Amino acid sequence: MTVNPNVELEGLTDDPIVNQVVDLIVKRHIQGMEKFGKTMEDNQRPINEWVDETIEELLDAIHYLVKTKTIFDKFKADNKRLKAALEALEKGSFKNAEDKTEATS
C-alpha cells in the first residue's frame, strides 16, 4: 500500500464529519491500490477516459440520491398519516382521521 503507517488519521481534525471523509478517502485509496496496483498519479489514462468515468460515477450517484429521496418522501408521508391517526386517537375519532388521510393522499 502507499499509505504511510505512521500517520494517525483518527481525530485528524476537530470536525468528525471531515474525519469520516478522510477515512473514506484512505479506505478507497487502499481498495484502488489492491485492485489496480498503482496510484492516481501513476495512472496515465487519457483525459477523455477520466471525464467518461466521472460522468458514469456521477450518474450512479444521482440514482442513489433519487432512491434515497423516494425513501425519505415515503417516510414523510407515512409519518404524516401516523400523526393524523395519533391525533384522531387522542380525540377519540379514529374513523375521521382515516377519511382525512385518504383525502390528502
GIGIFEN-V209368 format. One record per backbone hydrogen bond with DSSP energy under -0.5 kcal/mol. NH is the residue of the N-H (numbers start at 1). CO is the residue of the C=O. Records with the same first field share a line. If there is no record, write none. Layout:
BEGIN
NH=CO ; CO
END
This chain:
BEGIN
4=2
5=3
7=4
9=7
12=9
16=14
19=15
20=16
21=17
22=18
23=19
24=20
25=21
26=22
27=23
28=24
29=25
30=26
31=27
32=28
33=29
34=30
35=31
36=32
37=32 ; 33
43=39 ; 40
44=42
49=46
50=46
51=47
52=48
53=49
54=50
55=51
56=52
57=53
58=54
59=55
60=56
61=57
62=58
63=59
64=60
65=61
66=62
67=63
68=64
69=65
70=66
71=67
72=68
73=69
74=70
75=71
76=72
77=73
78=74
79=75
80=76
81=77
82=78
83=79
84=80
85=81
86=82
87=83
88=84
89=85
90=86
91=87
92=88
93=88
96=93
97=93
98=94
99=95
100=96
101=97
102=98
103=99
104=100
105=101
END
